[in-house]
Amino acid sequence: MNTIYEIEHTPVSKRIQITFEQVDNLYIGKGNNCRCGCAGVYHEASKPEDASTIRRVLKKMTSGKYKVESIEDYIFEIVISERLNARGNVGYRKVNTLYLKRVKEVDTQETL
């Protein structure tokens, strides 16, 4: 049986239900940086050794403890920690970013 994780997210407050099978990968690392992997680590849902890490982050996202932000209902991010620099601005931000598998658009055009 697939566990359903219900995540409440912004920018528009709404809920989405997802399962582990919908997850593509997870990024854990610096948030105020590029996502090429130089400042964090990617965990692939297709790798059995990464499954527990991904499930742990799904539980964090459903806990209500963290504000979950989303982009187009397939990228979900929580800020785990922040540190301010000497000027009082965010100098470091650690995030967990979950990427769902994108639904491929079906070409409905008929071929002649």
C-alpha positions as CSV (number, residue, x, y, z in Angstrom):
1,M,0.0,0.0,0.0
2,N,1.3,3.4,-0.9
3,T,1.5,6.0,1.8
4,I,-0.1,9.3,0.9
5,Y,1.6,12.4,2.1
6,E,-0.6,15.6,2.3
7,I,1.5,18.7,2.0
8,E,0.1,22.2,2.6
9,H,2.1,24.7,0.5
10,T,2.3,28.3,-0.7
11,P,2.4,30.8,-2.5
12,V,-1.3,30.1,-2.6
13,S,-2.3,28.1,0.5
14,K,-3.5,24.8,-0.7
15,R,-3.0,21.1,-0.1
16,I,-1.7,18.4,-2.4
17,Q,-1.5,14.6,-1.8
18,I,1.5,12.8,-3.2
19,T,3.0,9.3,-2.9
20,F,6.6,8.3,-2.8
21,E,6.2,6.9,-6.3
22,Q,5.5,10.4,-7.7
23,V,8.9,11.6,-6.4
24,D,11.8,12.1,-8.9
25,N,14.5,13.3,-6.6
26,L,15.4,15.3,-3.5
27,Y,18.1,18.1,-3.1
28,I,19.6,18.7,0.4
29,G,21.9,21.7,0.5
30,K,22.4,25.4,0.3
31,G,19.2,27.2,-0.8
32,N,20.7,30.5,-1.8
33,N,22.8,28.9,-4.5
34,C,22.5,27.2,-7.9
35,R,21.1,23.6,-7.9
36,C,23.9,22.0,-10.0
37,G,24.9,19.9,-7.0
38,C,28.0,21.8,-6.1
39,A,26.5,23.0,-2.8
40,G,24.4,20.0,-1.9
41,V,23.5,16.4,-2.6
42,Y,20.8,14.9,-4.8
43,H,19.0,11.8,-3.7
44,E,17.2,9.8,-6.4
45,A,13.9,8.1,-5.7
46,S,14.9,5.3,-8.1
47,K,17.9,4.3,-5.8
48,P,16.8,2.1,-2.8
49,E,19.6,3.6,-0.6
50,D,18.0,7.0,-0.9
51,A,14.4,6.0,-0.2
52,S,14.5,6.5,3.6
53,T,16.0,10.0,3.3
54,I,13.2,11.0,0.8
55,R,10.5,9.5,3.1
56,R,12.0,11.4,6.1
57,V,11.8,14.7,4.2
58,L,8.2,13.9,3.0
59,K,7.3,13.5,6.7
60,K,8.9,16.8,7.6
61,M,6.9,18.5,4.8
62,T,3.6,17.1,6.2
63,S,4.4,17.8,9.8
64,G,3.3,21.5,9.7
65,K,6.6,22.5,11.4
66,Y,8.0,24.0,8.2
67,K,6.5,26.4,5.6
68,V,6.4,24.5,2.3
69,E,6.8,26.6,-0.8
70,S,6.1,25.2,-4.2
71,I,6.7,26.0,-7.9
72,E,4.0,24.8,-10.3
73,D,2.9,22.0,-8.0
74,Y,5.9,19.8,-8.7
75,I,8.8,21.4,-6.8
76,F,8.4,21.7,-3.0
77,E,10.9,23.3,-0.7
78,I,11.4,23.7,3.0
79,V,14.0,25.8,4.8
80,I,15.7,23.8,7.5
81,S,18.0,26.4,8.9
82,E,19.2,30.0,8.2
83,R,22.1,32.0,9.4
84,L,22.4,35.8,9.2
85,N,25.5,37.6,8.1
86,A,27.0,40.6,9.8
87,R,24.5,42.9,8.0
88,G,21.5,41.0,9.3
89,N,20.7,39.4,5.9
90,V,20.4,35.7,5.3
91,G,23.9,34.6,4.6
92,Y,23.3,30.8,4.6
93,R,20.1,28.8,4.1
94,K,19.9,25.0,4.2
95,V,16.9,23.6,2.3
96,N,15.3,20.3,1.4
97,T,13.8,20.5,-2.1
98,L,11.6,17.7,-3.5
99,Y,11.1,17.3,-7.2
100,L,8.1,15.3,-8.4
101,K,8.1,13.5,-11.7
102,R,6.7,15.7,-14.4
103,V,3.7,14.4,-16.3
104,K,4.6,14.2,-19.9
105,E,2.3,16.0,-22.2
106,V,0.6,13.7,-24.7
107,D,0.8,14.8,-28.3
108,T,-2.8,14.7,-29.4
109,Q,-2.1,15.7,-33.0
110,E,-2.9,13.1,-35.5
111,T,-0.2,12.1,-37.9
112,L,-1.0,12.0,-41.6
